[in-house]
Amino acid sequence: MAEEQARSEAEGDVLPWTVAEFYRGQSVLLTGGSGFVGRVLLEKLLFYCPDIDTVYVLLRPRKGLSVQERLHKLLDVPLFDRVRAQRPEALERLQVVEADTAQPGLALAEADARVLAERVSVVFHLAASVRFDDPLIKAVRTNACATRDLLELATRMTKLKAFVHVSTTFCNERQREFEEKLYPVAGDWRSILALVEAQGQNDPVALRALTTKILGPHCNTYTFTKNLAEHIVDHYSDRLPVGIVRPSVVLPTDIDPFPGWIDNFNGPMAMMMGAGKGVVHTFYNDNDRYIDYIPCDIAVKGIVLCSCEVARKGLGPPLVYHAAQGDMHRITQGRLNKIAHEACAEMPFSDTLYHPCCNLTRNRLLFLVQFFFFHLVPAVIVDALLSATGRKPMKHLIHLILKTLFYAMIYWISWTILSKLHILLFAE
């Protein structure tokens, strides 16, 4: 990556330096460094930018671990093996800063804020809650308010060259085509932040009742707050050099530092794991449907290159980039399912419950029937066997399955009734 140029010379618009040259002597601030994408980004900076000055990583104490202990733990994985083997001195450039992006003002000590303001020249903001079902107040606090607070801190940075905010391709999920520009948000972001912060403290029940109204066209609090954060970044673009990168569904690394690195079960990985273990046997999905996947290392290279472009651009409207495959190397869900089956046959999981045999269907009735026989009934049998052998049954799993089945049936019945009414009312 050190030799990569952001643009080709044939276009006549090249950066005046390589990535490694740009980061020579620069200090970087990274939020979300303990996450999947954040760790891969951290590894890239340490390995490919040997002359980088300092990388500050914002972390909070968690589960009885101090921030120093957490930093040691997040580095103690195979992802950083080549850094330890080939550039061990790079690890000395890491500095951990205690902070919490879910708290007002990032819960950052003033002494630490002064150090960051004096030294940092590039900011990567990756910290976010990626849960789709977060309460509105939590999602706004973590994804939107934290972005505002970090931008306020960035206004104090005297050496700042680039502020890169990592968003998501799907923050405008109602658009049929995604262009590299900002789309309208459902209301003014200042009013929304003020409302959520005030109501969340005074009457969280009322806020939950207003959530659907506040979300507008967005289907969940995650996409809504990520869209909100983009407009907050835009608001600061006349004072700060800013850019926005929108990754799609991030998968394990493709090549760099080695194929297949992942440290979580977000997105499709949990479903693949469940199917590979023989626990999940049916999905309500379309075999011919495309989902936009991007390997993590490819997305991270785009994030790093965005910082270089932002530094070259300077002030002005934020540069917006999609880290997505688009029409390149597309794969259908059916093809992905077939590849997964072949991989499981070649390299089976340990401790499998049953032979992997996952079926994708877009027939609602067939899905519910398969769900009943392949998921619900086996779960009841397993609970009965656990009880019979004196072990603790997993009743919470049964309740979850029953709840899911109930809502699926209600959805299917409602959809069938509405479809019939539509035919009766609008038939010629």
N, C-alpha and C positions, 0 to 999 in steps of 0.2 A: 504493500500500500504506500510505502514511502516514495516510490517512483511514479505513482499515479498522478496524472494531471486531471484537474476538474473538467477541462475542456480540451479538445484536440487542437493542435496548431492549425490544422486545415480550416477550422472555423474562424481563425483569426481573433480568438477571444480567450486566450489562455491566462491562467493565473501566473503571476510573476515568480511563484515558488512552488515547490512540491509540498505535500502535506507535512513531511518531517521538517522541512525548512521553515514552514509557517509556525510550527509549534516550538521551534528552538527558542528557549528562554521564556516561554509563556507559562503562566500559572492558570490552572483549570479548576473550576468548581463544578462538581457533579452531584446532582440529587438523583435518588433512585438507584444508587450504586449497588444496593443489595439485591436488586431485582434481576431478572433474567437478561434483559437487554442491557441494563446498566453494567452488569459484570462483564459482558462481552465487550462493551465499549471501553471499559476500564482496561481490560487486557490489551485491546488494540492500541490505546494511547501509550501504555507502558512498553509494549514490545516494538512498535513501529516508530515511535518518536523518542529516540534515545536522549535527545538534548532538551526534553521538556523540563521545566523548572520544578513545579510542585503541582500535585493533583490533590485538591481538597475534596473529601467525600463527606457529605452530610449524612449522619446516622443518629438514631435515637437508641437509648438503652432499651433492651427488650429481653423478656424472659430471664431476668436475673443476670444478664450479661451487660458489662459496660460497653461503651462504644469501641474501645480498643480491642476488647475480646471479640466483639462482633466483626470488626475489620479482619482480625486474624482468622476467624471462622470462614468468612466469605472468600478469603484468599486460599484457604486450605482445600482446594478442589482441583481436579485434573485440568481445568480450564487454564490455570496459571502455571502449569508444569514447564512450558517452554520459556516463560519469563524467568522462573526460578533457575532453569538450566542455562539459559543463554544470556539473560540480562538481570542477574540477581540484584545489581545495584539500583535497578529501576524501582524496586519495591521500597527503597529508602525515600523515594520522592513522594510517597503517599502520606497525607496528613488527614486524620479523621477529625471532624468537627461535630460536636454534639448539638443536635437540632431536631425538630419534629415538625414536618410539613403539615401535620394535622392540627397544629396549634397556632393561635394568632401570633403574627410576627415571626413565625417559624421556631418560636421558643429559643431564639438564638441569643447568646450572651453578647453584650455590647462590645466587649473586648474582642471576641471572635469576629463580630461584624466589621470592626475597624480593620482588622488584619485582612479580611477578604476584600474590603473596599479598597485597600491600598495595593494589593498584589494581584488580584484575579483579572485576567484579560479575556477569558473565554468561559461561558457558562453553558452547561448542558442540563436542561431541566427535564428529567425523565420520571420523577416521583409522581405516582398517581395511584388511585384505587381503580382496579380494572374489573371490579365486580359489577354486574349489571343490575343487581337487586339491592344495592346500597340505599339506605334512606336518603332523601334529598339533602338534608342538612350535612350528612357525612360526606356525600359526593361533592357538594359545593365547597365545603371546607377544604377537602383534600385536593381536589382537581382545579378549582377556580381561585379560591382565596389564597391558597399557597402560591399559585402562579403570580397573583398580584403582589403578594408580600416579597417574593423573590425578585420581581421586577423593580420594586421599590428599593430593595437592597442594591440591585444592579445600577440604579441611578447614582449611587454613591461611588461606584467603581471608576476610578480615574484612568485606568488603563484598558477599559473594556473595548474589545474589538468585535465580539460576536456573542449574541445570546440566542441559543437554539432551543426552541420548545418542541418537545416530541408529543404529537397529538395522535390521531388515528384516522385512517382512511374513511372510517364509517361515522365520523362526527356529523356528517350531512346525509344520513341514511335514506332520506326521502328523495334524494336526487337520483335520476336514472343514470347520469354520467357525472363523474367527479372531475372537475377541472382544478388546476392549481391556483385557486383564488379563494377568498373568504366568501362564505354564504351567510345570509341574514340569520341572526339569532332570534329566539322567541322572546323579545323584549330587550330593554336596556340592561346591560350587565351590572351597572352600578345599583340600579333599583332592585334587581334580583338578588344580588349579594346582600344588600341592606335588609331586604325582606327576610331572606333565609336566616341571616344571623340574628335578627331581632326576634322573629317568630320561633326560631329553634330554641332560644333561651326562655321565652315567655310562654309559648303555647305550642309545643312540638306536635300535639294532636291535631291542631288546626292546620299546621304546615303539611302534615301527611294527607289531610283532606284536600289541600290545595295543590298537591303534587301534580296530578294529571293536568290541571289547568295550567300550571307553570311550565310543564314540559312541552306543551304545544305539540308540534309534529314529531317530536322525538319519542322513541319507543321505550327508552329507559334513562335512568339518571346518569349513566356513564357517558353515552353519546351526547347528552344535553350539556353536561358540565365540560366535556372536552371542547365542544363547540363554543361554549361560553369563554373558556380559557383562550381560545384563538383570538377572540375579539378583545380580550384584555391585553394580549401581546400587541395587537394592532394599535391599541390606544397609546402605547409607549413607543411606537415606531418613530415618532418625531424627535425623541430624546435618546433612543438606544438603537444600535444596529441589531436587528432581530430577524430571525428566520423560523419557519415552522416545517417540520417533517412529519408526514402522515404515513406510518407503516400500516400495512394491512394485517392479516392474521399471521403472526410471527411463529415460525416453526424452528426446530433445531438447526444448528449450523450446517452449512453445506460443505465447506472445505476448511475454513480458517477459525481456530487453530487446528481443528480436526473435525471430521464429519460426525454429526449426530449429537453434539453437546446440547443438553437441556437440563434444567434443574427444577422444573415445575410441571404441573398437570393442567395448566390453563389451556383454554381453547379446545382444539380437537384432540389434544394429547390424552385427556382423561377418558374420552370415548374410545380412543384407540387402545388404551391400557385396559379398559373394561372389556372390550371385545377380545383382546389378546389373552386375557385371563380367563375367558369363558364365562364371564358374569353377564355381559350385555349381549343379547342375541337379536335385537331388532331396533331399528331406528326409523323414525318418521322422516324420510328424506327422499330426494329425487336422485336416481342414479345418473341422470344426465345433467345435473346441476353443477355449475362451476363455483368454486369458492377461491377467492384470491389469497394465496399463501405466499409468504416471503421468508427465505432462510434468514436467521438472525444475523449472521455475519454480513450478508448483503445489505440488510437494512442499516446496520451499524456503520458500514462504509459510507452509505448515503448521508447519515447523520454527521459524520466527521467532515465529509466534503462540503456539506451545507455550511458548516462553520467557516470554512475557507471562503466560500462565495459571499457569505454575509459580511465578513471582514473586508472583502474587496468592494462590496456595494456601499457599505456605510449606512448612514441614516436614510430613511424613506420607507415606503410600504414594505411589509415583511415579505421576504422570499418564501414561497410555499412550494414544497416538493412532496411528491408521493413516493414512498418506498414500497412499491407494489409491482406485481408482475404484469397487470393489465392483460393484454392479449398474448403475451409471450409465455410459452411453456405451460399453457393451461392444462388442467387435469380435472376430469369429472369425478364426482363422488363415487360413482361405480368403479371407475378405474383405480381410484385410491383404495377402495375397499378390497379390490382384487390383489393389489400390490401388498396390502397389509396381510392378507391371508397367506400369500406366498412367503412373506417374510417370517410369519409365525410358524409356518411349516419348516422353514430352513433353520430358524433360530427361535424355538419356542420359549415362552415365558416359564419361569419357575413357579411352583405352587399354583398351577391352573386349577380352576374349579371344574371346567368342562372343556371339551374340544372346541376351539374357536370356530364359530359358524354364525357370523352376523349377517342379517338380511336387511337391506334397505328397501323401503316401500313408500309410495306416496298415496296409497289407498288407506284412508283413515280407518275403515272398518277392519281391514286386514291387520293393520298395525295394532289396534286394540285387542284383537283376538290373539295375536302373537305375544303382545305384552302380557296378557292374562296367563297364558300357558307357559311362556318361557321366562317370565320375570316374577310375576306374583305367586304362582303356584310353587315354584322352586323355593322362593323366599319363605313361604309358610312351612314347607317341608323341612328346610334347614332349621328354622326356629323350633319346630317340634322335636327334631333330633337333638338339638342343643339342650332343650328342656329335659328330654328323656335321659340324657347322659349327665344331668346335673350341672350343666354349664349355663352361663347367662345368655338368654336369647336376645337377638338383635331386634327388639320390638320397634325401635325407632325407624329401622329400615322398612318394616312392614307398614308402619304408619305413613312413611314417605311415599312408598309405592302405591298404597291405597289412595292417598291424596292426589298423587299424579294421575292415577287411573280415573278418579272421579272427575277431575277437571278436564281430562282428555275426552271423556264421554260427554260431558256437558258441552264442550266445544264442538264435538262432532255432531251431536243432536241439533245444536243451534245452527250450525252451518248447513245441515241438511234441510231444516225447516226454512231458513232464509232463502236457500237456493230454490226450493219449491215455490215459495211465495214470489220470488223474482220471476220465475217462469210464468206463473199464473197472471201476474200483474202486467208484465211487459211482452207477453207473447202476442204475436200479430194475429 
